[in-house]
């Protein structure tokens, strides 16, 4: 059992920050250990309702977020049902109003284009009011700038920003990134992480053990 297993609030007296995995009830949302969400506007325990949008069971799409991610206030994950179909001659969602138009309820998903799951890697930092769209995969160690709109996959350890989000720079050189992806420190035991914490924070990758 990890120290985050059943704890909701990581810091004593701070009710604006939660360990996300312990406030999620939707089986189609998977959150890794220690991933935290901060919200100074709404109750952070309402993340599932306020921040995961258009996420309807009929689509069977998933939100998967790895371990040790930091998600800032107002970040949004927007799913398939927000995507009105572009293959239709009209963007009006006729299948949603099946009763009005005499359509089959089982065809309701024809109202939108299914983009798929949102997958966020480990140790990802998602900035204030950033928006992540359905079908996107964000690599380990990436950084999403404030109010960026992520429409395409983001490589590991890449900083992106803007609308739509574009790469700004890599956090480390290619050799260091490859080594970090090999080490996968986020999968280490708590004891090993604690023993290496000062080295992790200092950036001295060659001293990790």
C-alpha positions as CSV (number, residue, x, y, z in Angstrom):
1,X,0.0,0.0,0.0
2,X,1.3,3.5,-0.9
3,X,1.0,6.5,1.4
4,X,-1.5,7.9,-1.2
5,X,-3.7,4.8,-1.2
6,X,-6.6,6.2,0.9
7,X,-5.6,9.8,1.6
8,X,-7.6,12.5,-0.1
9,X,-5.7,15.6,1.0
10,X,-1.9,15.4,0.7
11,X,-1.2,18.4,2.9
12,X,-2.7,19.0,6.4
13,X,-5.1,22.0,6.3
14,X,-5.1,22.2,2.5
15,X,-8.5,21.3,1.1
16,X,-7.8,22.7,-2.4
17,X,-5.5,19.9,-3.4
18,X,-6.4,16.2,-3.6
19,X,-5.0,12.9,-4.7
20,X,-7.2,12.4,-7.7
21,X,-7.4,8.6,-7.6
22,X,-9.2,8.7,-4.2
23,X,-12.0,11.0,-5.4
24,X,-12.8,9.3,-8.7
25,X,-15.8,6.9,-9.0
26,X,-16.1,6.5,-12.8
27,X,-14.6,3.2,-13.9
28,X,-13.6,4.7,-17.2
29,X,-11.3,7.1,-15.4
30,X,-8.0,5.7,-14.2
31,X,-5.6,7.8,-12.1
32,X,-2.1,6.8,-10.9
33,X,-0.7,7.0,-7.4
34,X,0.3,10.5,-6.1
35,X,-1.3,12.4,-9.1
36,X,-2.8,15.5,-7.6
37,X,-5.3,18.2,-8.6
38,X,-5.4,21.7,-7.2
39,X,-8.6,23.9,-7.5
40,X,-9.0,27.2,-5.7
41,X,-12.3,28.0,-7.4
42,X,-14.3,24.7,-7.0
43,X,-14.1,21.8,-4.7
44,X,-11.3,19.6,-6.2
45,X,-13.2,16.5,-5.2
46,X,-15.7,17.4,-8.0
47,X,-12.9,17.0,-10.7
48,X,-14.9,14.2,-12.3
49,X,-17.9,16.4,-12.8
50,X,-16.3,19.8,-13.5
51,X,-13.1,18.8,-15.4
52,X,-13.9,15.7,-17.4
53,X,-16.5,16.9,-19.9
54,X,-18.7,15.2,-22.5
55,X,-17.5,11.8,-21.1
56,X,-20.6,9.7,-21.7
57,X,-20.7,5.9,-21.0
58,X,-22.2,5.2,-24.5
59,X,-18.8,5.9,-26.0
60,X,-16.7,3.6,-23.8
61,X,-13.8,6.1,-24.0
62,X,-11.4,6.4,-21.1
63,X,-9.3,9.0,-19.3
64,X,-6.0,7.5,-18.2
65,X,-3.6,9.6,-16.2
66,X,-0.3,8.2,-14.8
67,X,1.5,8.6,-11.5
68,X,3.0,11.7,-10.0
69,X,1.1,14.1,-12.4
70,X,0.4,17.7,-11.3
71,X,-2.9,19.2,-12.7
72,X,-3.6,22.8,-12.1
73,X,-6.9,24.5,-11.4
74,X,-9.4,24.5,-14.3
75,X,-7.7,22.0,-16.6
76,X,-10.3,20.3,-18.8
77,X,-10.4,17.0,-20.5
78,X,-12.9,17.2,-23.4
79,X,-14.2,13.9,-24.8
80,X,-15.8,12.6,-28.0
81,X,-19.3,13.8,-27.5
82,X,-18.1,17.4,-27.9
83,X,-17.1,16.6,-31.5
84,X,-20.1,17.2,-33.8
85,X,-19.7,15.0,-36.9
86,X,-17.8,16.6,-39.8
87,X,-18.6,13.8,-42.2
88,X,-22.3,14.8,-42.2
89,X,-23.5,17.6,-44.4
90,X,-24.7,19.3,-41.2
91,X,-23.0,19.7,-37.9
92,X,-26.4,19.7,-36.2
93,X,-26.6,16.7,-33.9
94,X,-29.8,15.1,-35.2
95,X,-29.2,11.7,-33.6
96,X,-29.2,13.2,-30.1
97,X,-32.8,14.3,-30.8
98,X,-33.9,11.0,-32.1
99,X,-37.5,11.4,-30.7
100,X,-38.0,14.6,-32.7
101,X,-36.6,13.2,-36.0
102,X,-37.9,9.6,-35.8
103,X,-34.3,8.1,-35.5
104,X,-33.1,5.0,-33.8
105,X,-31.8,5.7,-30.3
106,X,-29.0,3.1,-30.9
107,X,-27.5,5.4,-33.6
108,X,-27.0,8.3,-31.1
109,X,-23.2,8.1,-31.4
110,X,-23.5,9.1,-35.1
111,X,-23.9,12.7,-33.8
112,X,-20.2,13.0,-33.2
113,X,-16.8,11.8,-34.5
114,X,-15.3,9.4,-32.0
115,X,-11.7,10.5,-31.4
116,X,-10.9,7.9,-28.6
117,X,-9.2,7.9,-25.2
118,X,-7.2,10.6,-23.5
119,X,-3.9,9.1,-22.2
120,X,-1.6,11.1,-20.0
121,X,1.8,9.6,-19.0
122,X,3.6,9.9,-15.7
123,X,5.1,13.0,-14.1
124,X,3.2,15.3,-16.4
125,X,2.5,18.9,-15.4
126,X,-0.7,20.3,-16.8
127,X,-1.0,24.1,-16.4
128,X,-3.8,26.4,-15.4
129,X,-7.0,26.0,-17.5
130,X,-5.3,23.9,-20.1
131,X,-7.6,21.9,-22.4
132,X,-6.8,18.4,-23.5
133,X,-9.0,17.0,-26.4
134,X,-10.1,13.5,-27.0
135,X,-7.8,11.1,-28.8
136,X,-4.6,12.8,-27.4
137,X,-1.7,11.0,-25.8
138,X,0.7,13.0,-23.6
139,X,4.1,11.4,-23.0
140,X,5.8,11.0,-19.7
141,X,7.4,14.1,-18.2
142,X,5.7,16.5,-20.6
143,X,4.6,20.1,-19.5
144,X,1.4,21.6,-20.8
145,X,1.4,25.4,-20.6
146,X,-1.4,27.5,-19.1
147,X,-4.5,27.7,-21.3
148,X,-2.9,25.6,-24.0
149,X,-5.3,23.6,-26.1
150,X,-3.8,20.2,-26.8
151,X,-5.1,18.7,-30.1
152,X,-2.3,16.4,-31.0
153,X,0.0,13.9,-29.2
154,X,2.8,15.3,-27.1
155,X,6.2,13.5,-27.0
156,X,7.8,12.7,-23.6
157,X,9.6,15.5,-21.8
158,X,8.3,18.2,-24.2
159,X,7.1,21.6,-23.1
160,X,4.1,22.9,-25.2
161,X,2.0,26.0,-25.2
162,X,-0.5,28.0,-27.2
163,X,-3.7,27.4,-29.2
164,X,-3.3,24.9,-30.6
165,X,-0.5,23.7,-28.4
166,X,2.9,23.5,-30.1
167,X,6.3,22.4,-28.9
168,X,8.4,25.1,-27.2
169,X,11.4,23.0,-26.2
170,X,12.5,19.6,-24.7
171,X,13.1,19.6,-21.0
172,X,16.3,17.6,-21.4
173,X,18.7,16.3,-24.1
174,X,17.8,13.1,-26.0
175,X,20.2,11.0,-24.0
176,X,18.8,12.1,-20.6
177,X,15.2,11.6,-21.9
178,X,16.0,8.1,-23.0
179,X,17.6,7.3,-19.7
180,X,14.6,8.7,-17.8
181,X,12.2,6.6,-19.9
182,X,14.3,3.6,-19.1
183,X,14.5,4.2,-15.4
184,X,10.8,4.9,-14.9
185,X,11.5,6.2,-11.4
186,X,7.7,6.7,-10.9
187,X,7.4,2.9,-10.7
188,X,10.0,2.6,-7.9
189,X,9.1,1.8,-4.4
190,X,8.4,4.7,-2.0
191,X,11.6,3.8,-0.1
192,X,13.7,4.0,-3.3
193,X,12.2,7.3,-4.3
194,X,12.7,8.7,-0.8
195,X,16.4,7.6,-0.9
196,X,16.9,9.3,-4.3
197,X,14.7,12.4,-3.8
198,X,17.4,15.0,-3.4
199,X,19.1,13.6,-6.5
200,X,15.8,13.6,-8.5
201,X,15.2,17.2,-7.5
202,X,18.8,18.3,-8.3
203,X,18.6,16.8,-11.8
204,X,21.8,14.7,-11.3
205,X,20.5,11.7,-13.2
206,X,23.9,9.9,-13.2
207,X,23.7,9.6,-9.4
208,X,20.4,7.8,-9.2
209,X,20.6,4.3,-7.7
